[in-house]
Amino acid sequence: MSEKQTKESVERITDKVNTYSRPSDLRITDLRVAVVSSNYDYPIIRIDTNQDVYGIGEVRDAGHKENALQFKSMLLGQNPCNVDMIFHSIKRFGNWGREGGGVSGIEIALMDLIGKVYGVPCYQMLGGQYRQKVRLYADTPQPATPTPEAYAEHVLARKALGLTFIKFDVGLHVLEGVEGTTIGRSTQFEHTMTRQWRAPGTGPVVQVTEKGYARMAEIVAAVRQAVGWETSLCIDHFGHGMMTVKEVIRLGKALEPYGLSWIEDPALWWDVDAHKQVTDALLVPTAAGEEWYLWEGFRPFIENRAVDIIHPDILTSGGMTETKHIADYAERYGIPTALHFAGSPIAFMANLHLAAALPSFVALEHHGLDLPFWDNLVTGLPKHYIEGGYVAVPETPGLGLDLNLEGIKSNLRFPGLFEPTDEWNTPKLAFWQPDRRWDK
C-alpha cells in the first residue's frame, strides 16, 4: 500500500470515530470554577481546551475551590487525553478528606472531556459495564425529636420514594434529654474541635449506660419494624471517635438482631487497628473509607480486613479510575464496595459510571433528595431519574451531563460564575525572589 493509500485509509477510519476534536492537538487552556451554595457547598470546575470542548467536575462537597485551582499552572498547555500522566503529576499534592477534592475533581473533569472527545461514556473507559442500572441508598434527615416513632416516620418517607436501601443516623445525640442513658458529663472549657477529635464525651469521662444502648437499639428496632425486612438499612454518626471502640462494639452487638447492612465509620478514620477490633468483634458488617485518599490510603484497611465494606468517596479517593483500582483490589480480599456521595449531579453521574464498572458493588449514596434546586444545576439528567430505587447509567459521551448556567447562577455561594482565574496561571513562588517582595 502506498503512502497516499495508507493516509486515505487512516482518514476513512478516523472519520467513523465520533470525535469532537483532533485529540492529538488538544491542549488545556483554562480552569474555572463556580461555587454552589448547598447543604454542603459544591465547588464546580470546568476545564477548557483550544478546541471548544470542555470537561466538568467538582471538588469534594464542603471543600474549597482553591483545592483545584492550585493545580491550574500544572494543567495549562497539557493534552487532557493524557489523564493518567496528569493525575500522576498532581496526586502527590493531595491528601485525606477534603484535601483530596482538587485532585479527584480534576480527574473527573478530564474523564468527562476525553469521553466527549472520543464519543464514549465514561464507564467504557473504566472497562465497560457490569450493570445498566445502579442501586441508590439515601441518608435520612434527623427528626427534631429523636424518638423511635419519629425515626420510623422519617425512614418510611424515604421508602415511599421507592428506595430499597436507606441509611439513618443513630449517635449520642439520640440520648440527649433521656435520663439514665449516660453517666457523667463532658469536660468544660475546651474548644469544640478539640472535643471532636479527642472525643471526651465517651469512655472515662462520660459513659453510655445499658439504658443508653437499649435506647439506640429501640430506635433501630422501630425502624426495622416499620419498613419490613425487604428494605436494607444501615446506620451512621456514632463512630469517628464519638464513641470508644468498646462502646461501638457493645452497641453493635445490641443491633445484631435487626439485620443491618452495615454500621458506618466505627472509629477514627486513620485507625486501622480500631476498625479491625470492631469488625472482628461484630456480626454486623462495618463500612468505612470516605476520608481515605488513593489506593495507598485504602491498602492497610483492605489487606488487614479491617472493614467488611469499603466506602470511598470518589471526590476524595482520587476520582473514577483510581477508585476503580481500589475497588478491584478490595474484591481480591472478598471486600465489596459501596460509594459515599454528597455532592452535585456532576459527581453523582461520575459515581454512576464508576458503579456500572465495578463487579462487587453494593449501593451509591444520594444526599440531594431534599434539595429542590439540585437537578436544575445541570442539563441531561432525566426528570424522573430514579425508578424503583435505581438510576440508569447514561449512554451519552463523557459523564452525560452539561452545565445549566442559569441554575448554577441562581444558587451561587458568592459571586463568580466561571470567571477568569488568571492569578492561578503561574506557580506560587517556586523559589525565593527578593525583588518580588510584596512591598516592592
C-alpha positions as a Markdown table, in Angstrom:
| # | Residue | x | y | z |
|---|---|---|---|---|
| 1 | Met | 0.0 | 0.0 | 0.0 |
| 2 | Ser | 1.4 | 3.4 | -1.0 |
| 3 | Glu | 1.8 | 6.2 | 1.5 |
| 4 | Lys | -1.2 | 8.0 | -0.1 |
| 5 | Gln | -3.4 | 5.0 | 0.2 |
| 6 | Thr | -2.3 | 4.5 | 3.8 |
| 7 | Lys | -3.2 | 8.1 | 4.6 |
| 8 | Glu | -6.6 | 7.8 | 2.9 |
| 9 | Ser | -7.3 | 4.5 | 4.8 |
| 10 | Val | -6.5 | 6.1 | 8.2 |
| 11 | Glu | -8.7 | 9.1 | 7.3 |
| 12 | Arg | -11.6 | 6.8 | 6.5 |
| 13 | Ile | -11.2 | 5.1 | 9.9 |
| 14 | Thr | -11.0 | 8.3 | 11.9 |
| 15 | Asp | -14.0 | 9.8 | 10.0 |
| 16 | Lys | -16.1 | 7.0 | 11.5 |
| 17 | Val | -14.9 | 7.7 | 15.1 |
| 18 | Asn | -17.3 | 10.1 | 16.9 |
| 19 | Thr | -14.8 | 12.8 | 17.8 |
| 20 | Tyr | -15.4 | 16.3 | 18.9 |
| 21 | Ser | -11.9 | 17.4 | 18.0 |
| 22 | Arg | -8.5 | 16.2 | 16.9 |
| 23 | Pro | -7.3 | 14.6 | 20.2 |
| 24 | Ser | -3.5 | 14.8 | 19.5 |
| 25 | Asp | -3.8 | 18.6 | 19.1 |
| 26 | Leu | -5.9 | 19.2 | 22.2 |
| 27 | Arg | -4.5 | 21.5 | 24.9 |
| 28 | Ile | -5.8 | 22.7 | 28.2 |
| 29 | Thr | -6.3 | 26.5 | 28.1 |
| 30 | Asp | -8.2 | 27.3 | 31.3 |
| 31 | Leu | -9.6 | 26.1 | 34.6 |
| 32 | Arg | -12.6 | 28.0 | 36.0 |
| 33 | Val | -14.9 | 27.5 | 39.0 |
| 34 | Ala | -18.3 | 28.3 | 40.4 |
| 35 | Val | -19.3 | 27.5 | 44.0 |
| 36 | Val | -22.9 | 26.4 | 44.5 |
| 37 | Ser | -24.5 | 27.0 | 47.9 |
| 38 | Ser | -26.0 | 23.8 | 49.3 |
| 39 | Asn | -26.2 | 21.7 | 52.4 |
| 40 | Tyr | -22.5 | 21.0 | 51.6 |
| 41 | Asp | -21.2 | 23.6 | 49.1 |
| 42 | Tyr | -20.3 | 22.3 | 45.6 |
| 43 | Pro | -17.2 | 23.9 | 44.1 |
| 44 | Ile | -17.8 | 23.0 | 40.4 |
| 45 | Ile | -14.9 | 23.1 | 38.0 |
| 46 | Arg | -14.6 | 23.4 | 34.2 |
| 47 | Ile | -11.5 | 22.6 | 32.2 |
| 48 | Asp | -11.4 | 24.4 | 28.8 |
| 49 | Thr | -9.4 | 23.5 | 25.7 |
| 50 | Asn | -8.3 | 25.1 | 22.5 |
| 51 | Gln | -11.0 | 23.2 | 20.5 |
| 52 | Asp | -14.2 | 24.3 | 22.2 |
| 53 | Val | -14.6 | 21.1 | 24.1 |
| 54 | Tyr | -14.5 | 21.2 | 27.9 |
| 55 | Gly | -14.8 | 18.8 | 30.9 |
| 56 | Ile | -16.8 | 19.3 | 34.1 |
| 57 | Gly | -16.1 | 18.1 | 37.6 |
| 58 | Glu | -16.3 | 19.2 | 41.2 |
| 59 | Val | -14.2 | 19.5 | 44.3 |
| 60 | Arg | -15.4 | 17.4 | 47.3 |
| 61 | Asp | -18.6 | 18.7 | 49.0 |
| 62 | Ala | -17.7 | 21.3 | 51.7 |
| 63 | Gly | -14.3 | 21.7 | 50.1 |
| 64 | His | -12.7 | 24.8 | 48.6 |
| 65 | Lys | -12.3 | 25.9 | 45.0 |
| 66 | Glu | -8.6 | 26.5 | 45.8 |
| 67 | Asn | -8.1 | 22.7 | 46.2 |
| 68 | Ala | -8.5 | 22.6 | 42.4 |
| 69 | Leu | -7.2 | 26.0 | 41.4 |
| 70 | Gln | -3.8 | 25.3 | 42.9 |
| 71 | Phe | -3.1 | 22.8 | 40.1 |
| 72 | Lys | -4.0 | 25.2 | 37.2 |
| 73 | Ser | -0.5 | 26.2 | 36.3 |
| 74 | Met | 0.4 | 22.5 | 36.0 |
| 75 | Leu | -2.5 | 21.8 | 33.7 |
| 76 | Leu | -2.2 | 24.7 | 31.2 |
| 77 | Gly | -0.8 | 23.5 | 27.9 |
| 78 | Gln | -1.2 | 19.8 | 28.7 |
| 79 | Asn | -3.1 | 17.4 | 26.4 |
| 80 | Pro | -6.1 | 16.4 | 28.6 |
| 81 | Cys | -6.2 | 13.0 | 26.9 |
| 82 | Asn | -3.0 | 12.2 | 28.9 |
| 83 | Val | -5.2 | 11.8 | 32.0 |
| 84 | Asp | -3.1 | 9.3 | 33.8 |
| 85 | Met | 0.1 | 11.3 | 33.3 |
| 86 | Ile | -1.6 | 14.5 | 34.6 |
| 87 | Phe | -3.1 | 12.5 | 37.6 |
| 88 | His | 0.3 | 11.1 | 38.4 |
| 89 | Ser | 1.8 | 14.6 | 38.4 |
| 90 | Ile | -0.8 | 16.2 | 40.8 |
| 91 | Lys | -1.8 | 13.4 | 43.1 |
| 92 | Arg | 1.3 | 13.8 | 45.3 |
| 93 | Phe | -0.1 | 17.2 | 46.4 |
| 94 | Gly | -3.5 | 15.9 | 47.6 |
| 95 | Asn | -4.3 | 14.4 | 51.0 |
| 96 | Trp | -7.1 | 12.7 | 53.0 |
| 97 | Gly | -10.6 | 14.2 | 53.3 |
| 98 | Arg | -11.4 | 17.4 | 51.6 |
| 99 | Glu | -7.8 | 17.9 | 50.7 |
| 100 | Gly | -8.2 | 15.1 | 48.1 |
| 101 | Gly | -11.0 | 17.0 | 46.4 |
| 102 | Gly | -9.0 | 19.0 | 43.9 |
| 103 | Val | -7.1 | 16.1 | 42.5 |
| 104 | Ser | -10.2 | 14.0 | 42.3 |
| 105 | Gly | -12.4 | 16.6 | 40.8 |
| 106 | Ile | -9.8 | 17.4 | 38.1 |
| 107 | Glu | -9.6 | 13.7 | 37.2 |
| 108 | Ile | -13.4 | 13.5 | 36.8 |
| 109 | Ala | -13.4 | 16.6 | 34.6 |
| 110 | Leu | -10.6 | 15.1 | 32.4 |
| 111 | Met | -12.5 | 11.8 | 32.1 |
| 112 | Asp | -15.6 | 13.8 | 31.0 |
| 113 | Leu | -13.6 | 15.7 | 28.5 |
| 114 | Ile | -11.9 | 12.8 | 26.8 |
| 115 | Gly | -15.2 | 10.9 | 26.8 |
| 116 | Lys | -16.7 | 13.7 | 24.8 |
| 117 | Val | -13.6 | 13.8 | 22.5 |
| 118 | Tyr | -13.8 | 10.1 | 21.7 |
| 119 | Gly | -17.6 | 9.9 | 21.8 |
| 120 | Val | -17.9 | 7.2 | 24.5 |
| 121 | Pro | -19.4 | 7.2 | 28.0 |
| 122 | Cys | -17.0 | 7.3 | 30.9 |
| 123 | Tyr | -17.8 | 3.8 | 32.1 |
| 124 | Gln | -16.4 | 2.4 | 28.8 |
| 125 | Met | -13.0 | 3.9 | 29.7 |
| 126 | Leu | -13.2 | 2.0 | 33.0 |
| 127 | Gly | -13.6 | -1.3 | 31.3 |
| 128 | Gly | -17.2 | -1.5 | 30.4 |
| 129 | Gln | -20.4 | -2.3 | 32.3 |
| 130 | Tyr | -21.3 | -4.9 | 34.9 |
| 131 | Arg | -24.8 | -3.3 | 35.2 |
| 132 | Gln | -27.0 | -0.8 | 33.4 |
| 133 | Lys | -28.8 | 0.5 | 36.4 |
| 134 | Val | -27.3 | 1.5 | 39.8 |
| 135 | Arg | -28.9 | 1.0 | 43.1 |
| 136 | Leu | -29.2 | 4.0 | 45.4 |
| 137 | Tyr | -29.3 | 4.4 | 49.1 |
| 138 | Ala | -30.2 | 7.7 | 50.8 |
| 139 | Asp | -29.4 | 9.3 | 54.1 |
| 140 | Thr | -32.4 | 10.3 | 56.2 |
| 141 | Pro | -32.8 | 13.7 | 57.8 |
| 142 | Gln | -32.7 | 13.5 | 61.6 |
| 143 | Pro | -36.0 | 14.1 | 63.3 |
| 144 | Ala | -36.2 | 17.2 | 65.5 |
| 145 | Thr | -37.2 | 14.9 | 68.4 |
| 146 | Pro | -35.2 | 11.7 | 68.2 |
| 147 | Thr | -37.8 | 9.3 | 69.3 |
| 148 | Pro | -38.2 | 5.8 | 67.8 |
| 149 | Glu | -41.5 | 6.8 | 66.4 |
| 150 | Ala | -40.1 | 9.9 | 64.7 |
| 151 | Tyr | -37.2 | 7.9 | 63.2 |
| 152 | Ala | -39.6 | 5.3 | 61.8 |
| 153 | Glu | -41.7 | 8.0 | 60.2 |
| 154 | His | -38.7 | 9.7 | 58.6 |
| 155 | Val | -37.3 | 6.4 | 57.2 |
| 156 | Leu | -40.8 | 5.4 | 55.9 |
| 157 | Ala | -40.8 | 8.7 | 53.9 |
| 158 | Arg | -37.7 | 7.6 | 52.2 |
| 159 | Lys | -39.2 | 4.2 | 51.4 |
| 160 | Ala | -42.2 | 6.0 | 49.9 |
| 161 | Leu | -39.8 | 7.4 | 47.3 |
| 162 | Gly | -39.2 | 3.9 | 46.0 |
| 163 | Leu | -35.8 | 3.4 | 47.8 |
| 164 | Thr | -34.9 | -0.1 | 48.8 |
| 165 | Phe | -31.8 | 0.8 | 50.8 |
| 166 | Ile | -31.9 | 3.5 | 53.5 |
| 167 | Lys | -29.4 | 5.0 | 56.0 |
| 168 | Phe | -30.2 | 6.9 | 59.2 |
| 169 | Asp | -28.1 | 8.4 | 61.9 |
| 170 | Val | -28.1 | 6.9 | 65.4 |
| 171 | Gly | -25.4 | 8.7 | 67.5 |
| 172 | Leu | -25.1 | 10.1 | 71.0 |
| 173 | His | -27.5 | 12.9 | 70.1 |
| 174 | Val | -30.4 | 10.5 | 70.5 |
| 175 | Leu | -29.6 | 10.2 | 74.2 |
| 176 | Glu | -29.8 | 13.9 | 74.9 |
| 177 | Gly | -32.5 | 14.6 | 77.5 |
| 178 | Val | -33.2 | 10.9 | 78.1 |
| 179 | Glu | -32.5 | 10.3 | 81.8 |
| 180 | Gly | -30.3 | 7.4 | 82.8 |
| 181 | Thr | -28.7 | 6.8 | 79.4 |
| 182 | Thr | -25.3 | 8.3 | 80.3 |
| 183 | Ile | -23.0 | 8.6 | 83.3 |
| 184 | Gly | -21.0 | 11.8 | 84.0 |
| 185 | Arg | -20.8 | 15.0 | 82.0 |
| 186 | Ser | -18.4 | 16.3 | 79.3 |
| 187 | Thr | -15.3 | 18.3 | 80.2 |
| 188 | Gln | -15.9 | 22.1 | 80.1 |
| 189 | Phe | -13.8 | 25.0 | 78.7 |
| 190 | Glu | -12.5 | 23.1 | 75.7 |
| 191 | His | -12.9 | 24.1 | 72.1 |
| 192 | Thr | -15.4 | 22.2 | 70.0 |
| 193 | Met | -12.8 | 20.9 | 67.6 |
| 194 | Thr | -10.7 | 19.6 | 70.5 |
| 195 | Arg | -13.7 | 17.8 | 71.9 |
| 196 | Gln | -14.5 | 16.3 | 68.4 |
| 197 | Trp | -11.1 | 14.7 | 67.9 |
| 198 | Arg | -10.3 | 13.8 | 71.5 |
| 199 | Ala | -13.9 | 12.5 | 71.9 |
| 200 | Pro | -14.1 | 13.2 | 75.7 |
| 201 | Gly | -17.8 | 12.6 | 75.5 |
| 202 | Thr | -17.4 | 8.9 | 76.0 |
| 203 | Gly | -15.1 | 6.5 | 77.8 |
| 204 | Pro | -13.6 | 7.6 | 81.1 |
| 205 | Val | -15.4 | 10.9 | 81.2 |
| 206 | Val | -19.0 | 10.1 | 80.0 |
| 207 | Gln | -20.1 | 6.5 | 79.7 |
| 208 | Val | -23.2 | 5.1 | 77.9 |
| 209 | Thr | -25.3 | 3.0 | 80.2 |
| 210 | Glu | -27.2 | -0.2 | 79.4 |
| 211 | Lys | -30.3 | 2.0 | 79.2 |
| 212 | Gly | -28.5 | 4.1 | 76.6 |
| 213 | Tyr | -27.6 | 1.1 | 74.4 |
| 214 | Ala | -31.2 | -0.1 | 74.8 |
| 215 | Arg | -32.5 | 3.3 | 73.6 |
| 216 | Met | -30.4 | 3.2 | 70.5 |
| 217 | Ala | -31.4 | -0.3 | 69.8 |
| 218 | Glu | -35.1 | 0.7 | 70.4 |
| 219 | Ile | -34.8 | 3.3 | 67.6 |
| 220 | Val | -33.3 | 0.7 | 65.1 |
| 221 | Ala | -35.9 | -1.8 | 66.1 |
| 222 | Ala | -38.7 | 0.6 | 65.4 |
| 223 | Val | -37.3 | 1.5 | 62.0 |
| 224 | Arg | -36.9 | -2.2 | 61.1 |
| 225 | Gln | -40.5 | -3.0 | 62.2 |
| 226 | Ala | -41.8 | 0.0 | 60.2 |
| 227 | Val | -40.0 | -0.7 | 56.9 |
| 228 | Gly | -40.0 | -4.5 | 57.0 |
| 229 | Trp | -37.3 | -7.0 | 56.2 |
| 230 | Glu | -37.2 | -6.4 | 52.4 |
| 231 | Thr | -35.6 | -3.0 | 52.9 |
| 232 | Ser | -31.8 | -2.7 | 53.5 |
| 233 | Leu | -30.8 | -0.5 | 56.4 |
| 234 | Cys | -27.6 | 1.0 | 57.6 |
| 235 | Ile | -26.6 | 3.5 | 60.3 |
| 236 | Asp | -24.1 | 6.3 | 60.7 |
| 237 | His | -22.8 | 9.0 | 63.1 |
| 238 | Phe | -21.9 | 7.1 | 66.2 |
| 239 | Gly | -18.2 | 6.4 | 65.2 |
| 240 | His | -15.5 | 8.8 | 64.0 |
| 241 | Gly | -14.2 | 8.8 | 67.6 |
| 242 | Met | -17.5 | 10.0 | 69.1 |
| 243 | Met | -17.8 | 6.6 | 70.9 |
| 244 | Thr | -14.9 | 4.4 | 72.1 |
| 245 | Val | -14.1 | 1.1 | 70.4 |
| 246 | Lys | -15.6 | -0.8 | 73.3 |
| 247 | Glu | -18.8 | 1.3 | 73.2 |
| 248 | Val | -19.2 | 0.7 | 69.5 |
| 249 | Ile | -18.8 | -3.0 | 70.0 |
| 250 | Arg | -21.4 | -3.0 | 72.7 |
| 251 | Leu | -23.8 | -1.0 | 70.6 |
| 252 | Gly | -23.1 | -3.2 | 67.6 |
| 253 | Lys | -23.9 | -6.4 | 69.5 |
| 254 | Ala | -27.2 | -4.8 | 70.6 |
| 255 | Leu | -28.1 | -4.1 | 67.0 |
| 256 | Glu | -27.2 | -7.5 | 65.6 |
| 257 | Pro | -30.8 | -8.8 | 65.7 |
| 258 | Tyr | -32.0 | -6.1 | 63.2 |
| 259 | Gly | -30.1 | -7.2 | 60.1 |
| 260 | Leu | -28.2 | -4.0 | 59.3 |
| 261 | Ser | -26.3 | -3.9 | 56.1 |
| 262 | Trp | -23.5 | -2.0 | 57.8 |
| 263 | Ile | -22.5 | 0.4 | 60.6 |
| 264 | Glu | -20.5 | 3.2 | 59.2 |
| 265 | Asp | -17.2 | 4.7 | 60.3 |
| 266 | Pro | -17.0 | 2.9 | 63.6 |
| 267 | Ala | -13.6 | 4.5 | 64.6 |
| 268 | Leu | -11.3 | 7.5 | 63.8 |
| 269 | Trp | -10.6 | 7.3 | 60.0 |
| 270 | Trp | -6.9 | 6.7 | 60.3 |
| 271 | Asp | -7.0 | 4.0 | 63.0 |
| 272 | Val | -6.6 | 0.6 | 61.2 |
| 273 | Asp | -6.4 | -1.4 | 64.5 |
| 274 | Ala | -9.6 | 0.2 | 65.9 |
| 275 | His | -11.5 | -0.6 | 62.8 |
| 276 | Lys | -10.3 | -4.2 | 62.9 |
| 277 | Gln | -11.2 | -4.6 | 66.5 |
| 278 | Val | -14.8 | -3.6 | 65.8 |
| 279 | Thr | -15.0 | -5.6 | 62.6 |
| 280 | Asp | -13.7 | -8.8 | 64.2 |
| 281 | Ala | -16.0 | -8.4 | 67.2 |
| 282 | Leu | -19.3 | -7.9 | 65.4 |
| 283 | Leu | -21.6 | -9.9 | 63.2 |
| 284 | Val | -22.9 | -6.6 | 61.8 |
| 285 | Pro | -20.8 | -5.6 | 58.8 |
| 286 | Thr | -18.6 | -2.5 | 59.1 |
| 287 | Ala | -18.1 | 0.1 | 56.3 |
| 288 | Ala | -15.6 | 3.0 | 56.1 |
| 289 | Gly | -13.4 | 4.9 | 53.7 |
| 290 | Glu | -15.0 | 8.3 | 52.9 |
| 291 | Glu | -11.9 | 10.1 | 54.2 |
| 292 | Trp | -9.2 | 7.8 | 52.6 |
| 293 | Tyr | -7.1 | 9.1 | 49.8 |
| 294 | Leu | -5.7 | 7.0 | 46.9 |
| 295 | Trp | -5.0 | 3.3 | 46.8 |
| 296 | Glu | -2.3 | 3.7 | 49.3 |
| 297 | Gly | -4.8 | 5.0 | 51.8 |
| 298 | Phe | -7.1 | 2.0 | 51.4 |
| 299 | Arg | -4.4 | -0.6 | 51.3 |
| 300 | Pro | -3.8 | -1.2 | 55.0 |
| 301 | Phe | -7.6 | -1.5 | 55.7 |
| 302 | Ile | -8.1 | -3.9 | 52.9 |
| 303 | Glu | -5.0 | -6.1 | 53.5 |
| 304 | Asn | -5.8 | -6.3 | 57.2 |
| 305 | Arg | -9.5 | -6.9 | 56.5 |
| 306 | Ala | -10.2 | -4.1 | 59.0 |
| 307 | Val | -13.6 | -3.4 | 57.4 |
| 308 | Asp | -16.2 | -5.6 | 55.7 |
| 309 | Ile | -17.2 | -3.0 | 53.1 |
| 310 | Ile | -15.0 | -0.2 | 51.7 |
| 311 | His | -16.9 | 3.1 | 51.3 |
| 312 | Pro | -14.9 | 5.5 | 49.2 |
| 313 | Asp | -16.0 | 9.0 | 48.1 |
| 314 | Ile | -14.6 | 9.5 | 44.6 |
| 315 | Leu | -14.1 | 13.2 | 45.3 |
| 316 | Thr | -11.5 | 12.2 | 47.9 |
| 317 | Ser | -10.3 | 8.8 | 46.9 |
| 318 | Gly | -8.8 | 10.0 | 43.6 |
| 319 | Gly | -11.6 | 10.2 | 41.1 |
| 320 | Met | -13.0 | 7.5 | 38.8 |
| 321 | Thr | -10.0 | 5.5 | 37.6 |
| 322 | Glu | -8.2 | 5.4 | 41.0 |
| 323 | Thr | -11.3 | 4.3 | 42.8 |
| 324 | Lys | -11.9 | 1.6 | 40.2 |
| 325 | His | -8.3 | 0.3 | 41.1 |
| 326 | Ile | -9.2 | 0.5 | 44.8 |
| 327 | Ala | -12.4 | -1.4 | 44.4 |
| 328 | Asp | -10.8 | -4.1 | 42.2 |
| 329 | Tyr | -8.1 | -4.6 | 44.8 |
| 330 | Ala | -10.6 | -4.9 | 47.6 |
| 331 | Glu | -12.5 | -7.5 | 45.7 |
| 332 | Arg | -9.4 | -9.7 | 45.7 |
| 333 | Tyr | -9.8 | -9.8 | 49.5 |
| 334 | Gly | -13.6 | -10.5 | 49.3 |
| 335 | Ile | -14.5 | -6.9 | 50.3 |
| 336 | Pro | -17.3 | -5.2 | 48.3 |
| 337 | Thr | -17.7 | -1.5 | 47.6 |
| 338 | Ala | -20.4 | 1.0 | 48.5 |
| 339 | Leu | -20.0 | 4.6 | 47.3 |
| 340 | His | -20.2 | 7.6 | 49.6 |
| 341 | Phe | -21.5 | 10.7 | 47.9 |
| 342 | Ala | -22.9 | 14.1 | 49.0 |
| 343 | Gly | -22.2 | 16.4 | 46.0 |
| 344 | Ser | -23.9 | 17.8 | 42.9 |
| 345 | Pro | -25.3 | 16.0 | 39.9 |
| 346 | Ile | -21.9 | 16.2 | 38.2 |
| 347 | Ala | -20.2 | 13.9 | 40.7 |
| 348 | Phe | -23.4 | 11.9 | 41.0 |
| 349 | Met | -23.1 | 11.0 | 37.4 |
| 350 | Ala | -19.4 | 10.2 | 37.8 |
| 351 | Asn | -20.4 | 7.8 | 40.5 |
| 352 | Leu | -23.0 | 6.1 | 38.2 |
| 353 | His | -20.3 | 5.4 | 35.6 |
| 354 | Leu | -18.0 | 4.1 | 38.2 |
| 355 | Ala | -20.6 | 1.9 | 39.8 |
| 356 | Ala | -21.5 | 0.5 | 36.4 |
| 357 | Ala | -17.9 | -0.7 | 36.0 |
| 358 | Leu | -17.5 | -2.3 | 39.5 |
| 359 | Pro | -18.0 | -6.1 | 39.8 |
| 360 | Ser | -18.5 | -6.1 | 43.6 |
| 361 | Phe | -20.8 | -3.1 | 44.1 |
| 362 | Val | -23.4 | -2.6 | 46.8 |
| 363 | Ala | -25.1 | 0.8 | 46.5 |
| 364 | Leu | -24.5 | 4.5 | 45.8 |
| 365 | Glu | -25.4 | 7.2 | 48.3 |
| 366 | His | -27.6 | 10.2 | 47.3 |
| 367 | His | -27.6 | 13.3 | 49.5 |
| 368 | Gly | -29.6 | 15.6 | 47.3 |
| 369 | Leu | -33.2 | 14.3 | 47.6 |
| 370 | Asp | -34.3 | 17.2 | 49.8 |
| 371 | Leu | -32.7 | 20.0 | 47.7 |
| 372 | Pro | -35.3 | 21.4 | 45.2 |
| 373 | Phe | -32.6 | 23.1 | 43.1 |
| 374 | Trp | -30.3 | 20.0 | 42.9 |
| 375 | Asp | -31.3 | 18.6 | 39.5 |
| 376 | Asn | -31.5 | 22.1 | 38.0 |
| 377 | Leu | -27.8 | 22.6 | 38.2 |
| 378 | Val | -27.3 | 20.5 | 35.0 |
| 379 | Thr | -28.9 | 19.5 | 31.8 |
| 380 | Gly | -29.1 | 15.9 | 30.7 |
| 381 | Leu | -30.5 | 14.5 | 33.9 |
| 382 | Pro | -33.9 | 12.9 | 33.2 |
| 383 | Lys | -36.8 | 14.4 | 35.1 |
| 384 | His | -37.7 | 11.2 | 36.8 |
| 385 | Tyr | -34.2 | 9.7 | 37.0 |
| 386 | Ile | -34.9 | 7.4 | 40.0 |
| 387 | Glu | -37.1 | 4.4 | 39.3 |
| 388 | Gly | -37.7 | 1.8 | 41.9 |
| 389 | Gly | -34.6 | 2.9 | 43.8 |
| 390 | Tyr | -32.3 | 2.6 | 40.8 |
| 391 | Val | -30.8 | 5.1 | 38.2 |
| 392 | Ala | -30.0 | 4.2 | 34.7 |
| 393 | Val | -26.4 | 4.6 | 33.6 |
| 394 | Pro | -26.2 | 7.2 | 30.7 |
| 395 | Glu | -25.0 | 6.2 | 27.3 |
| 396 | Thr | -24.1 | 9.6 | 26.1 |
| 397 | Pro | -20.4 | 10.7 | 25.7 |
| 398 | Gly | -18.4 | 11.6 | 28.9 |
| 399 | Leu | -20.5 | 12.0 | 32.0 |
| 400 | Gly | -23.6 | 12.5 | 30.0 |
| 401 | Leu | -24.4 | 16.0 | 31.5 |
| 402 | Asp | -23.8 | 19.6 | 30.8 |
| 403 | Leu | -23.9 | 22.7 | 33.0 |
| 404 | Asn | -27.1 | 24.7 | 33.4 |
| 405 | Leu | -25.6 | 28.1 | 33.9 |
| 406 | Glu | -28.9 | 29.7 | 35.0 |
| 407 | Gly | -29.5 | 27.1 | 37.6 |
| 408 | Ile | -25.9 | 27.5 | 38.9 |
| 409 | Lys | -26.1 | 31.3 | 38.9 |
| 410 | Ser | -29.3 | 31.2 | 41.0 |
| 411 | Asn | -27.5 | 29.2 | 43.7 |
| 412 | Leu | -24.1 | 30.7 | 44.0 |
| 413 | Arg | -22.4 | 30.9 | 47.4 |
| 414 | Phe | -20.7 | 34.1 | 46.3 |
| 415 | Pro | -20.3 | 36.0 | 43.0 |
| 416 | Gly | -18.3 | 34.2 | 40.4 |
| 417 | Leu | -19.8 | 32.2 | 37.5 |
| 418 | Phe | -16.8 | 30.6 | 35.8 |
| 419 | Glu | -15.0 | 33.9 | 35.8 |
| 420 | Pro | -11.3 | 34.2 | 34.8 |
| 421 | Thr | -8.7 | 32.8 | 37.2 |
| 422 | Asp | -5.6 | 34.2 | 35.7 |
| 423 | Glu | -4.0 | 34.7 | 39.1 |
| 424 | Trp | -3.5 | 30.9 | 39.2 |
| 425 | Asn | -1.8 | 30.7 | 35.8 |
| 426 | Thr | 1.7 | 30.6 | 37.2 |
| 427 | Pro | 3.2 | 28.7 | 40.1 |
| 428 | Lys | 3.1 | 30.3 | 43.5 |
| 429 | Leu | 6.7 | 31.3 | 44.3 |
| 430 | Ala | 8.6 | 28.1 | 43.2 |
| 431 | Phe | 11.7 | 29.7 | 44.6 |
| 432 | Trp | 12.6 | 32.8 | 46.6 |
| 433 | Gln | 12.9 | 36.0 | 44.6 |
| 434 | Pro | 14.0 | 39.0 | 46.7 |
| 435 | Asp | 12.9 | 41.5 | 44.1 |
| 436 | Arg | 9.3 | 40.2 | 44.2 |
| 437 | Arg | 8.5 | 41.0 | 47.9 |
| 438 | Trp | 5.1 | 42.4 | 48.4 |
| 439 | Asp | 6.4 | 45.9 | 49.5 |
| 440 | Lys | 8.4 | 46.5 | 46.3 |
